Amino acid sequence: MKHGLITACLLGLSVWGQAEFLPATDDIPLMDGIVLSETTDFSFDTPAGQILTFDGTTRIEPAEVRLFYDKTLAALGWQKSKTDLYRRGADTFQLSFPQNGRIHFDIMLNSEP
């Protein structure tokens, strides 16, 4: 949960505001202006960890979304591996933009040994 506190500080939230995170995570923020679909999310638990996928819509340009996640995730210990792909230890977070106004998140959270 310490990453959640860091995220709240990074995002400049006031005491009255509350950060919104991607479902099933407590430290991957959902950028304001992205609305997740309630019908296309997927979560699967394996012995190796958890696989999460989410689809959403936004009017924000992909470049602005990338900049938000570049800065925010770096402050939370994630390293950019290549465009739209971030790693933190064995965990991965990937963005994709399948169509104009659509966004897709793939997350693999590995279990600790």
A tleap script that builds the chain and sets N, CA, C and O, in Angstrom:
source leaprc.protein.ff14SB
mol = sequence {
  NMET LYS HIE GLY LEU ILE THR ALA CYS LEU
  LEU GLY LEU SER VAL TRP GLY GLN ALA GLU
  PHE LEU PRO ALA THR ASP ASP ILE PRO LEU
  MET ASP GLY ILE VAL LEU SER GLU THR THR
  ASP PHE SER PHE ASP THR PRO ALA GLY GLN
  ILE LEU THR PHE ASP GLY THR THR ARG ILE
  GLU PRO ALA GLU VAL ARG LEU PHE TYR ASP
  LYS THR LEU ALA ALA LEU GLY TRP GLN LYS
  SER LYS THR ASP LEU TYR ARG ARG GLY ALA
  ASP THR PHE GLN LEU SER PHE PRO GLN ASN
  GLY ARG ILE HIE PHE ASP ILE MET LEU ASN
  SER GLU CPRO
}
set mol.1.N position { 0.818 -1.201 0.000 }
set mol.1.CA position { 0.000 0.000 0.000 }
set mol.1.C position { 0.857 1.258 0.000 }
set mol.1.O position { 0.360 2.344 -0.299 }
set mol.2.N position { 2.157 1.121 0.337 }
set mol.2.CA position { 2.998 2.316 0.350 }
set mol.2.C position { 3.083 2.955 -1.020 }
set mol.2.O position { 3.208 4.174 -1.129 }
set mol.3.N position { 3.017 2.128 -2.092 }
set mol.3.CA position { 3.042 2.699 -3.435 }
set mol.3.C position { 1.797 3.548 -3.689 }
set mol.3.O position { 1.866 4.550 -4.401 }
set mol.4.N position { 0.665 3.156 -3.115 }
set mol.4.CA position { -0.559 3.931 -3.270 }
set mol.4.C position { -0.420 5.314 -2.676 }
set mol.4.O position { -0.885 6.293 -3.260 }
set mol.5.N position { 0.221 5.406 -1.513 }
set mol.5.CA position { 0.452 6.696 -0.870 }
set mol.5.C position { 1.380 7.545 -1.726 }
set mol.5.O position { 1.152 8.742 -1.901 }
set mol.6.N position { 2.414 6.928 -2.254 }
set mol.6.CA position { 3.337 7.653 -3.126 }
set mol.6.C position { 2.599 8.168 -4.356 }
set mol.6.O position { 2.795 9.309 -4.773 }
set mol.7.N position { 1.756 7.329 -4.929 }
set mol.7.CA position { 0.997 7.743 -6.115 }
set mol.7.C position { 0.128 8.942 -5.806 }
set mol.7.O position { 0.079 9.889 -6.591 }
set mol.8.N position { -0.560 8.917 -4.676 }
set mol.8.CA position { -1.426 10.034 -4.305 }
set mol.8.C position { -0.620 11.319 -4.200 }
set mol.8.O position { -1.065 12.374 -4.650 }
set mol.9.N position { 0.550 11.233 -3.616 }
set mol.9.CA position { 1.399 12.422 -3.499 }
set mol.9.C position { 1.868 12.894 -4.870 }
set mol.9.O position { 1.869 14.090 -5.157 }
set mol.10.N position { 2.267 11.940 -5.715 }
set mol.10.CA position { 2.751 12.301 -7.043 }
set mol.10.C position { 1.688 12.962 -7.895 }
set mol.10.O position { 1.974 13.870 -8.676 }
set mol.11.N position { 0.490 12.510 -7.741 }
set mol.11.CA position { -0.588 13.045 -8.554 }
set mol.11.C position { -1.114 14.366 -8.021 }
set mol.11.O position { -2.015 14.963 -8.611 }
set mol.12.N position { -0.554 14.826 -6.903 }
set mol.12.CA position { -0.951 16.109 -6.366 }
set mol.12.C position { -2.369 16.126 -5.846 }
set mol.12.O position { -3.053 17.146 -5.932 }
set mol.13.N position { -2.810 15.022 -5.315 }
set mol.13.CA position { -4.175 14.971 -4.809 }
set mol.13.C position { -4.272 15.682 -3.470 }
set mol.13.O position { -3.363 15.597 -2.643 }
set mol.14.N position { -5.357 16.369 -3.267 }
set mol.14.CA position { -5.576 17.029 -1.994 }
set mol.14.C position { -6.098 16.021 -0.989 }
set mol.14.O position { -6.378 14.875 -1.340 }
set mol.15.N position { -6.228 16.442 0.252 }
set mol.15.CA position { -6.753 15.543 1.278 }
set mol.15.C position { -8.175 15.116 0.939 }
set mol.15.O position { -8.634 14.067 1.390 }
set mol.16.N position { -8.866 15.915 0.154 }
set mol.16.CA position { -10.251 15.609 -0.183 }
set mol.16.C position { -10.351 14.710 -1.412 }
set mol.16.O position { -11.374 14.058 -1.622 }
set mol.17.N position { -9.313 14.673 -2.207 }
set mol.17.CA position { -9.339 13.851 -3.413 }
set mol.17.C position { -8.956 12.414 -3.104 }
set mol.17.O position { -8.400 12.120 -2.046 }
set mol.18.N position { -9.253 11.539 -4.021 }
set mol.18.CA position { -8.902 10.134 -3.828 }
set mol.18.C position { -8.416 9.582 -5.158 }
set mol.18.O position { -9.061 9.748 -6.193 }
set mol.19.N position { -7.257 8.917 -5.108 }
set mol.19.CA position { -6.715 8.327 -6.321 }
set mol.19.C position { -7.540 7.114 -6.709 }
set mol.19.O position { -8.011 6.365 -5.853 }
set mol.20.N position { -7.707 6.932 -8.007 }
set mol.20.CA position { -8.380 5.741 -8.505 }
set mol.20.C position { -7.319 4.871 -9.160 }
set mol.20.O position { -6.494 5.352 -9.937 }
set mol.21.N position { -7.351 3.586 -8.836 }
set mol.21.CA position { -6.360 2.661 -9.346 }
set mol.21.C position { -7.023 1.631 -10.247 }
set mol.21.O position { -8.228 1.393 -10.162 }
set mol.22.N position { -6.217 1.025 -11.109 }
set mol.22.CA position { -6.741 -0.060 -11.925 }
set mol.22.C position { -7.229 -1.162 -10.987 }
set mol.22.O position { -6.585 -1.432 -9.974 }
set mol.23.N position { -8.348 -1.800 -11.304 }
set mol.23.CA position { -8.901 -2.838 -10.427 }
set mol.23.C position { -7.866 -3.927 -10.117 }
set mol.23.O position { -7.035 -4.276 -10.955 }
set mol.24.N position { -7.942 -4.450 -8.895 }
set mol.24.CA position { -7.061 -5.515 -8.404 }
set mol.24.C position { -5.624 -5.054 -8.210 }
set mol.24.O position { -4.738 -5.877 -7.980 }
set mol.25.N position { -5.379 -3.746 -8.300 }
set mol.25.CA position { -4.048 -3.207 -8.007 }
set mol.25.C position { -4.213 -2.113 -6.964 }
set mol.25.O position { -5.274 -1.498 -6.852 }
set mol.26.N position { -3.163 -1.880 -6.212 }
set mol.26.CA position { -3.242 -0.782 -5.253 }
set mol.26.C position { -2.192 0.286 -5.533 }
set mol.26.O position { -2.017 1.218 -4.749 }
set mol.27.N position { -1.489 0.140 -6.667 }
set mol.27.CA position { -0.460 1.135 -6.955 }
set mol.27.C position { -0.275 1.432 -8.442 }
set mol.27.O position { 0.736 2.016 -8.831 }
set mol.28.N position { -1.227 1.041 -9.269 }
set mol.28.CA position { -1.177 1.424 -10.687 }
set mol.28.C position { -2.368 2.352 -10.923 }
set mol.28.O position { -3.509 1.900 -11.025 }
set mol.29.N position { -2.092 3.651 -11.007 }
set mol.29.CA position { -3.190 4.611 -11.113 }
set mol.29.C position { -3.912 4.556 -12.454 }
set mol.29.O position { -3.329 4.235 -13.490 }
set mol.30.N position { -5.172 4.874 -12.397 }
set mol.30.CA position { -5.973 5.052 -13.603 }
set mol.30.C position { -5.973 6.548 -13.894 }
set mol.30.O position { -6.437 7.341 -13.075 }
set mol.31.N position { -5.468 6.926 -15.028 }
set mol.31.CA position { -5.381 8.342 -15.409 }
set mol.31.C position { -6.778 8.942 -15.485 }
set mol.31.O position { -7.696 8.335 -16.037 }
set mol.32.N position { -6.932 10.149 -14.922 }
set mol.32.CA position { -8.196 10.870 -15.067 }
set mol.32.C position { -8.503 11.012 -16.555 }
set mol.32.O position { -7.620 11.331 -17.351 }
set mol.33.N position { -9.745 10.776 -16.919 }
set mol.33.CA position { -10.147 10.894 -18.307 }
set mol.33.C position { -10.206 9.560 -19.027 }
set mol.33.O position { -10.623 9.502 -20.184 }
set mol.34.N position { -9.790 8.477 -18.358 }
set mol.34.CA position { -9.926 7.137 -18.928 }
set mol.34.C position { -11.069 6.455 -18.195 }
set mol.34.O position { -11.085 6.400 -16.965 }
set mol.35.N position { -12.019 5.941 -18.951 }
set mol.35.CA position { -13.174 5.240 -18.381 }
set mol.35.C position { -13.053 3.769 -18.749 }
set mol.35.O position { -13.027 3.416 -19.928 }
set mol.36.N position { -12.979 2.915 -17.734 }
set mol.36.CA position { -12.868 1.482 -17.991 }
set mol.36.C position { -14.220 0.888 -18.346 }
set mol.36.O position { -15.253 1.290 -17.811 }
set mol.37.N position { -14.195 -0.064 -19.246 }
set mol.37.CA position { -15.400 -0.808 -19.598 }
set mol.37.C position { -15.717 -1.771 -18.457 }
set mol.37.O position { -14.814 -2.359 -17.862 }
set mol.38.N position { -16.980 -1.924 -18.163 }
set mol.38.CA position { -17.371 -2.842 -17.090 }
set mol.38.C position { -17.541 -4.260 -17.598 }
set mol.38.O position { -17.744 -5.176 -16.801 }
set mol.39.N position { -17.464 -4.464 -18.901 }
set mol.39.CA position { -17.749 -5.793 -19.441 }
set mol.39.C position { -16.556 -6.486 -20.081 }
set mol.39.O position { -16.663 -7.653 -20.457 }
set mol.40.N position { -15.429 -5.809 -20.216 }
set mol.40.CA position { -14.317 -6.433 -20.924 }
set mol.40.C position { -13.094 -6.692 -20.053 }
set mol.40.O position { -12.032 -7.030 -20.577 }
set mol.41.N position { -13.218 -6.543 -18.741 }
set mol.41.CA position { -12.056 -6.824 -17.908 }
set mol.41.C position { -11.910 -8.329 -17.713 }
set mol.41.O position { -12.877 -9.084 -17.826 }
set mol.42.N position { -10.680 -8.749 -17.418 }
set mol.42.CA position { -10.376 -10.161 -17.277 }
set mol.42.C position { -9.321 -10.302 -16.200 }
set mol.42.O position { -8.356 -9.539 -16.165 }
set mol.43.N position { -9.499 -11.266 -15.330 }
set mol.43.CA position { -8.522 -11.552 -14.291 }
set mol.43.C position { -8.369 -13.055 -14.186 }
set mol.43.O position { -9.355 -13.792 -14.157 }
set mol.44.N position { -7.119 -13.507 -14.129 }
set mol.44.CA position { -6.857 -14.931 -14.061 }
set mol.44.C position { -5.701 -15.160 -13.106 }
set mol.44.O position { -4.625 -14.584 -13.269 }
set mol.45.N position { -5.927 -16.004 -12.110 }
set mol.45.CA position { -4.881 -16.335 -11.144 }
set mol.45.C position { -4.200 -17.634 -11.543 }
set mol.45.O position { -4.855 -18.621 -11.877 }
set mol.46.N position { -2.874 -17.615 -11.504 }
set mol.46.CA position { -2.077 -18.809 -11.781 }
set mol.46.C position { -1.096 -18.985 -10.629 }
set mol.46.O position { -0.925 -18.061 -9.835 }
set mol.47.N position { -0.452 -20.130 -10.514 }
set mol.47.CA position { 0.574 -20.292 -9.476 }
set mol.47.C position { 1.707 -19.272 -9.625 }
set mol.47.O position { 2.351 -18.906 -8.642 }
set mol.48.N position { 1.946 -18.820 -10.849 }
set mol.48.CA position { 3.016 -17.851 -11.094 }
set mol.48.C position { 2.604 -16.417 -10.794 }
set mol.48.O position { 3.463 -15.548 -10.646 }
set mol.49.N position { 1.309 -16.156 -10.704 }
set mol.49.CA position { 0.856 -14.796 -10.444 }
set mol.49.C position { -0.518 -14.536 -11.015 }
set mol.49.O position { -1.290 -15.461 -11.269 }
set mol.50.N position { -0.815 -13.263 -11.212 }
set mol.50.CA position { -2.136 -12.846 -11.662 }
set mol.50.C position { -2.021 -12.129 -13.003 }
set mol.50.O position { -1.138 -11.294 -13.201 }
set mol.51.N position { -2.925 -12.467 -13.920 }
set mol.51.CA position { -3.005 -11.809 -15.221 }
set mol.51.C position { -4.263 -10.944 -15.212 }
set mol.51.O position { -5.351 -11.430 -14.905 }
set mol.52.N position { -4.114 -9.667 -15.547 }
set mol.52.CA position { -5.235 -8.731 -15.566 }
set mol.52.C position { -5.274 -8.032 -16.921 }
set mol.52.O position { -4.234 -7.641 -17.451 }
set mol.53.N position { -6.463 -7.874 -17.477 }
set mol.53.CA position { -6.617 -7.068 -18.688 }
set mol.53.C position { -7.840 -6.167 -18.527 }
set mol.53.O position { -8.846 -6.554 -17.933 }
set mol.54.N position { -7.727 -4.969 -19.065 }
set mol.54.CA position { -8.809 -3.989 -18.984 }
set mol.54.C position { -8.882 -3.218 -20.286 }
set mol.54.O position { -7.857 -2.913 -20.895 }
set mol.55.N position { -10.088 -2.905 -20.709 }
set mol.55.CA position { -10.312 -2.035 -21.849 }
set mol.55.C position { -10.996 -0.765 -21.368 }
set mol.55.O position { -11.743 -0.780 -20.390 }
set mol.56.N position { -10.735 0.319 -22.056 }
set mol.56.CA position { -11.371 1.568 -21.692 }
set mol.56.C position { -11.476 2.505 -22.879 }
set mol.56.O position { -11.050 2.193 -23.991 }
set mol.57.N position { -12.053 3.652 -22.609 }
set mol.57.CA position { -12.182 4.694 -23.616 }
set mol.57.C position { -11.621 5.990 -23.055 }
set mol.57.O position { -11.588 6.196 -21.842 }
set mol.58.N position { -11.185 6.849 -23.944 }
set mol.58.CA position { -10.663 8.143 -23.533 }
set mol.58.C position { -10.650 9.099 -24.720 }
set mol.58.O position { -10.594 8.680 -25.876 }
set mol.59.N position { -10.701 10.367 -24.416 }
set mol.59.CA position { -10.552 11.404 -25.439 }
set mol.59.C position { -9.138 11.971 -25.406 }
set mol.59.O position { -8.796 12.862 -26.183 }
set mol.60.N position { -8.336 11.452 -24.513 }
set mol.60.CA position { -6.953 11.916 -24.359 }
set mol.60.C position { -6.092 11.275 -25.445 }
set mol.60.O position { -6.236 10.090 -25.746 }
set mol.61.N position { -5.213 12.055 -26.015 }
set mol.61.CA position { -4.317 11.557 -27.060 }
set mol.61.C position { -3.360 10.509 -26.476 }
set mol.61.O position { -2.912 10.656 -25.339 }
set mol.62.N position { -3.042 9.459 -27.236 }
set mol.62.CA position { -2.110 8.436 -26.749 }
set mol.62.C position { -0.786 8.998 -26.231 }
set mol.62.O position { -0.251 8.491 -25.245 }
set mol.63.N position { -0.253 10.026 -26.873 }
set mol.63.CA position { 1.021 10.609 -26.422 }
set mol.63.C position { 0.911 11.151 -24.997 }
set mol.63.O position { 1.851 11.028 -24.211 }
set mol.64.N position { -0.227 11.748 -24.664 }
set mol.64.CA position { -0.434 12.288 -23.321 }
set mol.64.C position { -0.606 11.157 -22.301 }
set mol.64.O position { -0.125 11.260 -21.172 }
set mol.65.N position { -1.289 10.086 -22.696 }
set mol.65.CA position { -1.445 8.922 -21.815 }
set mol.65.C position { -0.075 8.306 -21.547 }
set mol.65.O position { 0.248 7.963 -20.410 }
set mol.66.N position { 0.727 8.168 -22.599 }
set mol.66.CA position { 2.079 7.604 -22.447 }
set mol.66.C position { 2.923 8.459 -21.499 }
set mol.66.O position { 3.623 7.925 -20.638 }
set mol.67.N position { 2.861 9.754 -21.652 }
set mol.67.CA position { 3.634 10.655 -20.793 }
set mol.67.C position { 3.216 10.497 -19.334 }
set mol.67.O position { 4.070 10.448 -18.449 }
set mol.68.N position { 1.901 10.416 -19.071 }
set mol.68.CA position { 1.404 10.217 -17.712 }
set mol.68.C position { 1.973 8.934 -17.118 }
set mol.68.O position { 2.499 8.951 -16.005 }
set mol.69.N position { 1.875 7.824 -17.843 }
set mol.69.CA position { 2.356 6.547 -17.312 }
set mol.69.C position { 3.883 6.501 -17.256 }
set mol.69.O position { 4.430 5.874 -16.349 }
set mol.70.N position { 4.589 7.137 -18.186 }
set mol.70.CA position { 6.054 7.210 -18.107 }
set mol.70.C position { 6.479 7.834 -16.782 }
set mol.70.O position { 7.319 7.282 -16.071 }
set mol.71.N position { 5.904 8.976 -16.456 }
set mol.71.CA position { 6.294 9.703 -15.242 }
set mol.71.C position { 5.803 9.014 -13.975 }
set mol.71.O position { 6.570 8.835 -13.029 }
set mol.72.N position { 4.545 8.631 -13.950 }
set mol.72.CA position { 3.944 8.064 -12.745 }
set mol.72.C position { 4.549 6.706 -12.405 }
set mol.72.O position { 4.915 6.460 -11.256 }
set mol.73.N position { 4.653 5.831 -13.387 }
set mol.73.CA position { 5.174 4.495 -13.103 }
set mol.73.C position { 6.657 4.536 -12.732 }
set mol.73.O position { 7.099 3.754 -11.889 }
set mol.74.N position { 7.432 5.432 -13.346 }
set mol.74.CA position { 8.848 5.551 -12.993 }
set mol.74.C position { 9.001 5.907 -11.513 }
set mol.74.O position { 9.890 5.393 -10.834 }
set mol.75.N position { 8.140 6.778 -11.023 }
set mol.75.CA position { 8.198 7.175 -9.617 }
set mol.75.C position { 7.795 6.032 -8.684 }
set mol.75.O position { 8.093 6.069 -7.490 }
set mol.76.N position { 7.119 5.020 -9.228 }
set mol.76.CA position { 6.682 3.872 -8.431 }
set mol.76.C position { 7.585 2.653 -8.622 }
set mol.76.O position { 7.244 1.546 -8.205 }
set mol.77.N position { 8.740 2.869 -9.258 }
set mol.77.CA position { 9.705 1.791 -9.387 }
set mol.77.C position { 9.612 0.980 -10.661 }
set mol.77.O position { 10.347 0.006 -10.824 }
set mol.78.N position { 8.721 1.358 -11.573 }
set mol.78.CA position { 8.604 0.663 -12.846 }
set mol.78.C position { 9.642 1.231 -13.815 }
set mol.78.O position { 9.922 2.430 -13.793 }
set mol.79.N position { 10.207 0.381 -14.656 }
set mol.79.CA position { 11.149 0.832 -15.673 }
set mol.79.C position { 10.545 0.597 -17.046 }
set mol.79.O position { 9.953 -0.448 -17.317 }
set mol.80.N position { 10.708 1.586 -17.895 }
set mol.80.CA position { 10.198 1.463 -19.267 }
set mol.80.C position { 11.124 0.521 -20.026 }
set mol.80.O position { 12.327 0.761 -20.123 }
set mol.81.N position { 10.554 -0.547 -20.558 }
set mol.81.CA position { 11.322 -1.541 -21.292 }
set mol.81.C position { 11.370 -1.184 -22.781 }
set mol.81.O position { 12.412 -1.292 -23.427 }
set mol.82.N position { 10.236 -0.764 -23.302 }
set mol.82.CA position { 10.106 -0.254 -24.665 }
set mol.82.C position { 8.805 0.538 -24.694 }
set mol.82.O position { 8.110 0.624 -23.681 }
set mol.83.N position { 8.472 1.112 -25.831 }
set mol.83.CA position { 7.254 1.911 -25.917 }
set mol.83.C position { 6.059 1.111 -25.418 }
set mol.83.O position { 5.783 0.014 -25.903 }
set mol.84.N position { 5.359 1.672 -24.447 }
set mol.84.CA position { 4.127 1.112 -23.882 }
set mol.84.C position { 4.328 -0.152 -23.045 }
set mol.84.O position { 3.348 -0.810 -22.698 }
set mol.85.N position { 5.572 -0.510 -22.712 }
set mol.85.CA position { 5.832 -1.689 -21.881 }
set mol.85.C position { 6.723 -1.300 -20.708 }
set mol.85.O position { 7.793 -0.718 -20.887 }
set mol.86.N position { 6.261 -1.632 -19.506 }
set mol.86.CA position { 6.973 -1.278 -18.277 }
set mol.86.C position { 7.195 -2.543 -17.459 }
set mol.86.O position { 6.384 -3.469 -17.496 }
set mol.87.N position { 8.310 -2.574 -16.716 }
set mol.87.CA position { 8.627 -3.726 -15.858 }
set mol.87.C position { 9.033 -3.243 -14.473 }
set mol.87.O position { 9.678 -2.207 -14.310 }
set mol.88.N position { 8.632 -4.033 -13.483 }
set mol.88.CA position { 9.093 -3.814 -12.106 }
set mol.88.C position { 9.342 -5.203 -11.547 }
set mol.88.O position { 8.406 -5.933 -11.223 }
set mol.89.N position { 10.612 -5.559 -11.438 }
set mol.89.CA position { 10.940 -6.929 -11.061 }
set mol.89.C position { 10.410 -7.856 -12.140 }
set mol.89.O position { 10.704 -7.674 -13.321 }
set mol.90.N position { 9.625 -8.855 -11.735 }
set mol.90.CA position { 9.045 -9.797 -12.699 }
set mol.90.C position { 7.653 -9.365 -13.181 }
set mol.90.O position { 7.044 -10.056 -13.998 }
set mol.91.N position { 7.147 -8.233 -12.685 }
set mol.91.CA position { 5.825 -7.737 -13.085 }
set mol.91.C position { 5.933 -6.963 -14.395 }
set mol.91.O position { 6.952 -6.330 -14.672 }
set mol.92.N position { 4.871 -7.022 -15.195 }
set mol.92.CA position { 4.831 -6.245 -16.434 }
set mol.92.C position { 3.515 -5.479 -16.533 }
set mol.92.O position { 2.481 -5.920 -16.031 }
set mol.93.N position { 3.577 -4.329 -17.186 }
set mol.93.CA position { 2.415 -3.478 -17.434 }
set mol.93.C position { 2.537 -3.000 -18.872 }
set mol.93.O position { 3.561 -2.432 -19.253 }
set mol.94.N position { 1.502 -3.224 -19.673 }
set mol.94.CA position { 1.556 -2.820 -21.075 }
set mol.94.C position { 0.289 -2.092 -21.477 }
set mol.94.O position { -0.823 -2.494 -21.134 }
set mol.95.N position { 0.486 -1.011 -22.213 }
set mol.95.CA position { -0.606 -0.219 -22.786 }
set mol.95.C position { -0.710 -0.538 -24.269 }
set mol.95.O position { 0.292 -0.856 -24.909 }
set mol.96.N position { -1.902 -0.456 -24.812 }
set mol.96.CA position { -2.048 -0.458 -26.267 }
set mol.96.C position { -3.259 0.391 -26.621 }
set mol.96.O position { -4.167 0.586 -25.812 }
set mol.97.N position { -3.249 0.879 -27.828 }
set mol.97.CA position { -4.297 1.763 -28.319 }
set mol.97.C position { -4.861 1.151 -29.598 }
set mol.97.O position { -4.463 1.544 -30.695 }
set mol.98.N position { -5.797 0.179 -29.470 }
set mol.98.CA position { -6.284 -0.563 -30.634 }
set mol.98.C position { -7.040 0.276 -31.664 }
set mol.98.O position { -7.013 -0.036 -32.854 }
set mol.99.N position { -7.704 1.320 -31.224 }
set mol.99.CA position { -8.445 2.202 -32.131 }
set mol.99.C position { -8.436 3.596 -31.523 }
set mol.99.O position { -8.126 3.768 -30.345 }
set mol.100.N position { -8.774 4.573 -32.323 }
set mol.100.CA position { -8.886 5.935 -31.821 }
set mol.100.C position { -9.892 5.972 -30.668 }
set mol.100.O position { -11.025 5.513 -30.810 }
set mol.101.N position { -9.478 6.511 -29.552 }
set mol.101.CA position { -10.368 6.643 -28.407 }
set mol.101.C position { -10.467 5.403 -27.528 }
set mol.101.O position { -11.203 5.408 -26.541 }
set mol.102.N position { -9.738 4.336 -27.868 }
set mol.102.CA position { -9.759 3.097 -27.086 }
set mol.102.C position { -8.382 2.875 -26.461 }
set mol.102.O position { -7.363 3.271 -27.027 }
set mol.103.N position { -8.362 2.246 -25.303 }
set mol.103.CA position { -7.106 1.912 -24.633 }
set mol.103.C position { -7.246 0.516 -24.036 }
set mol.103.O position { -8.329 0.116 -23.608 }
set mol.104.N position { -6.146 -0.212 -24.013 }
set mol.104.CA position { -6.133 -1.563 -23.461 }
set mol.104.C position { -4.938 -1.684 -22.516 }
set mol.104.O position { -3.833 -1.251 -22.842 }
set mol.105.N position { -5.168 -2.278 -21.344 }
set mol.105.CA position { -4.113 -2.511 -20.353 }
set mol.105.C position { -3.927 -4.016 -20.184 }
set mol.105.O position { -4.907 -4.746 -20.036 }
set mol.106.N position { -2.676 -4.489 -20.204 }
set mol.106.CA position { -2.322 -5.866 -19.855 }
set mol.106.C position { -1.355 -5.797 -18.677 }
set mol.106.O position { -0.350 -5.086 -18.727 }
set mol.107.N position { -1.664 -6.533 -17.629 }
set mol.107.CA position { -0.820 -6.517 -16.433 }
set mol.107.C position { -0.548 -7.958 -16.006 }
set mol.107.O position { -1.466 -8.777 -15.952 }
set mol.108.N position { 0.704 -8.264 -15.706 }
set mol.108.CA position { 1.067 -9.552 -15.141 }
set mol.108.C position { 1.759 -9.273 -13.816 }
set mol.108.O position { 2.853 -8.710 -13.786 }
set mol.109.N position { 1.117 -9.668 -12.720 }
set mol.109.CA position { 1.672 -9.493 -11.387 }
set mol.109.C position { 2.143 -10.858 -10.904 }
set mol.109.O position { 1.329 -11.735 -10.613 }
set mol.110.N position { 3.443 -11.035 -10.819 }
set mol.110.CA position { 4.012 -12.319 -10.443 }
set mol.110.C position { 3.987 -12.515 -8.936 }
set mol.110.O position { 4.160 -11.569 -8.166 }
set mol.111.N position { 3.769 -13.745 -8.535 }
set mol.111.CA position { 3.791 -14.090 -7.115 }
set mol.111.C position { 5.226 -14.042 -6.620 }
set mol.111.O position { 6.165 -14.379 -7.341 }
set mol.112.N position { 5.369 -13.619 -5.385 }
set mol.112.CA position { 6.682 -13.630 -4.752 }
set mol.112.C position { 7.063 -15.083 -4.451 }
set mol.112.O position { 6.213 -15.869 -4.033 }
set mol.113.N position { 8.333 -15.447 -4.659 }
set mol.113.CA position { 8.761 -16.825 -4.367 }
set mol.113.C position { 8.712 -17.128 -2.883 }
set mol.113.O position { 9.039 -18.240 -2.468 }
savepdb mol mol.pdb
quit
